[in-house]
Amino acid sequence: MSLDNLQQLAASIREHIQQVVVGQEHAVELLLIALLAEGNILFEGVPGTAKTLLARTFSRLISMQFKRVQFTPDLLPGDLLGTNIFDFKTSSFHLTKGPIFTELLLADEINRTPPKTQAALLEAMQERRVTIEGKTYELGDGFMVVATQNPIEQEGTYPLPEAQLDRFLFKVTIGYPTRDQERELVRKHGRQGGHVALDEMGVSPIVDLGTILSARSLVQRIELSEPIIDYIVDLVRSTRTHPMLMSGASPRACNMLAMAARARAGLQGRPYVIPDDVKELAVPALAHRLMLSPSAEIDGLSAAQILSQLLNQLQVPR
């Protein structure tokens, strides 16, 4: 695969998504980058803002095995991973696989289930495998989690553990559409009520997993120069010493931001990363990993504002 092929593929995916989802161009772009960078992505927004519809449409287009789990307060780890059941005919146990055995997992309203069940995803999100009763099962190279969550201020939500947030490449806030976008939504979907039938809208697979893996291989070969490496490392390390932050981004964040920058460069047709790739992805890639100090919360500062300050202070490589 060439960079031209990659751009054509991405343009086709964007075009087909826009036939169903109105607006949300930034979220679609980050979803494409997450796919190419082998990362997981978390969408946050109030109910009814097309988070699930975007994930459903995306999974249909890339022809990956897709499963959806509705996270609820009574969901157990075994409901997600599966469980060993005794077979009386063979006098042995066999695994009844849970929905996590797929290629693209939609974890819908992930913060409506207790931390014990959320933790069942940790190994899968990082290592693409799960361990059930001491035995390890591989999930495959294509495994990816697309999660949605409601704002944590809403009733019935649990904050995600820091270890789980650190496994998401991006956290993307999905806001309300503009008035013109909402009029277009009504024009497209107003006759369907709350359900959007993808088959009726002509959404069908346009790319298979093999092509995606080839695109990922291309992205991995995009040049990351020494000055850009220093820029990424210095940015991440600066979050650990900022007086308004109780904790900063992890070393994992360095690697994930670097891979995401490579993916963005590839989508723009460049065989090398530039500082703007890092700047554009810094907030969605790092903000959810930062813990604000009490004084920052009192002052009304956000993690995004602090990252903007740090970016302005860092010397940009030439």
C-alpha positions in Angstrom: 0.0 0.0 0.0 1.2 3.5 -0.8 0.4 6.8 0.9 -1.9 7.7 -2.1 -3.8 4.5 -1.5 -4.1 5.3 2.2 -5.5 8.7 1.5 -8.0 7.3 -1.0 -9.1 4.7 1.5 -9.6 7.3 4.3 -11.5 9.6 2.0 -13.9 6.8 1.0 -14.5 5.9 4.7 -15.1 9.6 5.6 -17.6 9.9 2.6 -19.6 6.9 3.6 -19.7 7.9 7.3 -21.0 11.3 6.3 -23.9 9.7 4.5 -25.1 8.5 7.9 -23.6 10.7 10.6 -24.0 14.5 10.2 -21.0 16.5 11.3 -18.5 15.1 13.9 -15.7 15.4 11.4 -13.1 15.7 14.2 -14.4 12.5 15.8 -14.3 10.7 12.5 -10.7 11.8 11.9 -9.5 10.6 15.3 -11.4 7.3 14.8 -9.4 6.8 11.6 -6.1 7.6 13.3 -6.9 5.2 16.2 -7.6 2.5 13.7 -4.3 3.0 11.9 -2.4 3.5 15.2 -3.8 0.3 16.7 -5.4 2.3 19.5 -8.6 2.3 21.4 -10.9 5.3 21.5 -13.4 6.7 24.0 -16.3 9.0 23.0 -17.9 11.0 25.8 -21.2 12.9 25.4 -24.8 13.1 26.5 -27.2 10.4 25.2 -28.5 10.9 21.7 -25.4 12.5 20.1 -24.7 9.7 17.6 -21.8 8.1 19.5 -23.1 4.6 19.0 -24.3 5.3 15.5 -20.8 6.4 14.5 -19.2 3.3 15.9 -21.8 1.0 14.2 -21.3 2.8 10.8 -17.5 2.6 11.1 -17.5 -1.1 12.0 -19.8 -1.9 9.0 -17.5 -0.1 6.6 -14.3 -1.8 7.6 -15.7 -5.3 7.5 -14.4 -6.4 10.9 -16.2 -8.8 13.2 -18.3 -6.5 15.4 -19.9 -7.0 18.8 -21.6 -4.6 21.1 -21.9 -4.8 24.9 -24.3 -2.6 26.8 -22.5 -1.9 30.1 -24.9 -2.0 33.0 -24.5 -1.9 36.8 -25.1 -5.7 37.1 -22.7 -6.7 34.3 -20.2 -9.2 35.5 -16.7 -9.9 34.2 -17.8 -13.4 33.1 -20.6 -11.8 31.0 -17.9 -10.0 29.0 -15.1 -12.6 28.9 -17.0 -15.8 28.9 -16.9 -18.8 31.3 -15.9 -22.4 31.4 -18.9 -24.8 31.5 -18.8 -28.5 32.3 -19.9 -30.8 29.5 -21.3 -34.0 31.0 -21.0 -35.8 27.7 -17.3 -35.4 27.5 -16.7 -35.0 31.3 -14.6 -31.9 30.6 -14.9 -28.1 30.7 -15.2 -26.0 27.6 -15.1 -22.2 27.2 -18.2 -20.4 26.2 -16.7 -17.3 24.8 -18.0 -13.9 25.7 -18.5 -10.9 23.4 -14.9 -9.7 23.9 -13.9 -12.4 21.4 -14.3 -10.1 18.3 -12.3 -7.7 16.2 -14.1 -4.4 17.0 -15.8 -4.2 20.4 -18.3 -1.4 21.1 -18.3 -0.9 24.9 -21.5 1.1 25.1 -21.9 3.4 28.1 -18.8 1.9 29.6 -19.0 4.0 32.8 -22.3 2.6 33.8 -20.7 -0.6 35.1 -18.7 -1.0 38.3 -14.9 -0.9 38.2 -14.6 -4.7 38.7 -16.2 -5.3 35.3 -14.3 -2.3 33.7 -11.1 -3.9 34.8 -11.9 -7.1 32.8 -11.0 -5.0 29.7 -7.5 -4.0 30.8 -5.5 -7.0 29.5 -7.5 -7.1 26.3 -7.0 -3.4 25.6 -3.3 -3.5 26.1 -2.2 -6.9 25.0 -5.1 -8.1 22.8 -5.6 -11.2 24.9 -7.6 -12.4 27.9 -6.9 -14.8 30.7 -9.7 -16.9 31.9 -9.1 -19.3 34.9 -5.4 -19.3 34.2 -5.5 -19.9 30.5 -4.6 -17.2 28.0 -6.6 -16.6 24.7 -5.4 -14.4 21.9 -7.9 -11.9 20.5 -6.1 -11.2 17.2 -4.3 -8.4 15.5 -7.4 -6.5 14.6 -8.8 -6.2 18.1 -9.9 -2.6 19.0 -12.2 -1.1 21.6 -14.5 1.8 20.7 -16.2 2.9 23.9 -18.8 5.4 24.7 -19.6 7.0 28.0 -22.0 9.6 29.5 -20.6 12.6 31.4 -19.6 11.5 34.9 -21.8 14.1 36.4 -24.9 12.1 35.2 -26.7 9.8 37.6 -25.6 6.1 37.6 -22.1 6.6 36.2 -18.8 5.4 37.6 -15.5 7.2 36.9 -13.2 5.0 34.8 -10.0 3.8 36.6 -6.8 5.6 35.7 -5.3 2.4 34.4 -8.1 2.0 32.0 -8.1 5.6 30.8 -4.4 5.2 30.1 -5.2 2.4 27.6 -7.3 4.7 25.5 -5.4 6.4 22.7 -7.9 9.2 22.5 -10.8 10.6 24.5 -13.1 12.6 22.3 -16.0 14.9 23.5 -19.0 14.6 21.3 -21.1 17.8 21.6 -24.5 18.9 20.3 -24.8 19.6 16.5 -25.2 23.0 15.1 -28.7 24.2 14.1 -28.0 23.5 10.4 -26.6 20.0 11.3 -29.6 19.2 13.4 -31.9 20.2 10.5 -29.9 17.9 8.2 -30.3 15.1 10.8 -34.0 15.5 10.8 -34.0 15.5 7.0 -32.0 12.3 6.8 -33.4 10.3 9.8 -36.6 12.1 10.9 -38.8 9.4 9.3 -37.0 6.6 11.2 -37.5 7.8 14.8 -34.7 6.7 17.0 -33.5 3.8 14.8 -31.2 4.2 11.9 -31.1 1.2 9.6 -27.7 1.0 8.0 -28.8 -1.5 5.4 -31.5 0.9 4.1 -28.9 3.7 3.9 -26.6 1.6 1.7 -23.8 1.2 4.2 -21.7 -1.9 3.2 -18.1 -3.0 3.7 -15.5 -1.2 1.6 -12.3 -2.4 3.2 -11.2 -5.7 4.9 -8.9 -6.4 7.8 -6.1 -7.4 5.5 -6.1 -3.9 3.9 -6.2 -2.3 7.4 -3.2 -4.4 8.5 -1.3 -3.3 5.4 -2.2 0.3 6.1 -0.9 0.0 9.7 2.4 -1.5 8.4 2.7 1.5 6.1 2.1 3.9 9.0 4.7 2.2 11.2 7.3 3.0 8.5 6.6 6.8 8.6 9.7 8.7 9.7 9.8 10.0 13.3 13.0 12.2 13.4 15.1 12.6 16.5 13.9 16.2 17.1 10.3 15.1 16.9 11.0 12.3 19.4 12.5 14.8 21.8 9.5 17.1 21.3 7.0 14.3 22.2 9.1 13.1 25.2 9.6 16.6 26.6 5.9 17.4 26.3 4.9 14.2 28.1 7.5 14.7 30.8 6.5 18.3 31.4 3.0 17.1 32.5 4.7 15.3 35.4 6.2 18.4 36.9 3.5 21.0 36.3 2.3 22.5 39.6 -1.3 22.3 38.6 -1.2 18.6 38.0 -1.2 15.8 40.6 -0.1 13.2 38.1 1.0 13.4 34.5 1.0 11.2 31.4 2.7 7.8 31.4 5.5 6.5 29.3 2.8 4.5 27.4 1.4 7.9 26.4 4.7 8.7 24.6 4.5 5.7 22.4 0.8 6.1 21.7 1.2 9.8 20.8 4.1 9.0 18.5 2.2 6.3 16.7 -0.9 8.6 16.4 1.3 11.3 14.9 2.6 8.8 12.4 -0.9 7.9 11.4 -1.9 11.6 11.0 1.1 12.2 8.8 0.1 9.2 6.7 -3.5 10.4 6.3 -2.1 13.8 5.1 0.2 12.0 2.5 3.5 12.7 4.3 6.2 10.0 4.9 7.4 12.0 7.9 6.0 13.5 11.1 6.0 17.3 11.7 5.4 19.2 14.9 1.8 20.1 13.9 0.9 16.4 14.0 1.9 16.3 17.7 0.2 19.6 18.5 -3.1 18.6 16.9 -3.2 15.3 18.8 -1.8 16.3 22.1 -5.1 17.2 23.8 -7.2 14.2 22.8 -4.2 11.9 23.4 -3.1 13.3 26.8 -5.8 15.3 28.5 -7.7 12.3 29.9 -4.5 10.9 31.4 -3.9 13.9 33.6 -5.1 14.4 37.1 -5.7 18.0 38.1 -4.6 19.4 41.5 -7.2 20.8 43.9 -5.9 24.4 43.2 -6.4 23.8 39.4 -10.0 22.7 40.0 -10.6 25.8 42.2 -9.2 28.0 39.5 -11.4 26.4 36.9 -8.5 25.1 34.8 -8.9 22.2 32.5 -6.3 19.6 31.4 -6.7 20.9 27.8 -5.8 24.4 29.0 -2.7 23.2 30.8 -1.6 21.2 27.8 -2.0 24.3 25.6 0.3 26.2 28.1 2.9 23.5 27.9 2.8 23.4 24.1 3.3 27.2 24.0 6.3 26.9 26.4 8.1 24.1 24.5 10.5 24.9 21.8 9.2 23.6 18.5 11.7 21.6 16.5 12.6 23.0 13.1 
